[in-house]
Amino acid sequence: MGIKYLYMACRMGNYDACYETGILYETGTKKTKKDVSMAMALYQKACVNNIDDACIDMGMLYKKHQEYSKALYYFMKSCHDGNAEGCYESAKVLEDTQKHSKSSDIVCLYHRACSMGFSEACKN
């Protein structure tokens, strides 16, 4: 489906389409110029409407730009909604930004992600 139709579906309340359109803007295509700001706006719209993968991608963009508190917000939202990757990424952000040993919050997040089947979390 073309970006024009995905965007139209997004505007009509199809939040999966918002997420898919965001991906196209984040990566850019032959027909779509890369526009991270537009991608973030679309991810935001999808995330607040419970598209957890959009929350993850939003968090990843913030993490990439070292805006860890914003990244953590989106990862934790996804985790609270039952997304194992959100729990794992929340633990990683907390671990990466805390200078001391693993806190119980970090351990609990890894454990939760592992128990939900995110195997990478089981290694921590």
Secondary structure, DSSP 8 states (H G I E B T S, - for coil): --HHHHHHHHHTT-HHHHHHHHHHHHH--SSS---HHHHHHHHHHHHHTT-HHHHHHHHHHHHHTT-HHHHHHHHHHHHHTT-HHHHHHHHHHHHHH--SS--HHHHHHHHHHHHTT-GGGGG-
